[in-house]
């Protein structure tokens, strides 16, 4: 399950700090994929259409669509991180904790 990383096989056998480092490496990898930014782009287009053409005349509808886009963005981020956990664990195993921190810039 992509939403409970504690049971993900790529994180098995790691302590809390190491799991955090692996998730950071996975996040570092995920940021390079263009589809991660798709919900933000959709939201910007939606806001521009709303301000220019009033596609959502009701404030409640506008806030609801914004909330749905936010939830989709969070799900998208979690799926991207889950996708890159295995390569991140391989990199962590090869470099160790200090090398992993150097990769992500921490």
Secondary structure, 3 states (H helix, E strand, C coil): CCCCHHHCHHHCCCCHHHHHHHHHHHHHHHCCCHHHHHHHHHHHHHHHHHHHHCCCCCHHHHHHHHHHHHHHHHHHHHHHHHHCHHHHHHHHHHHHHHHHHHHHCC
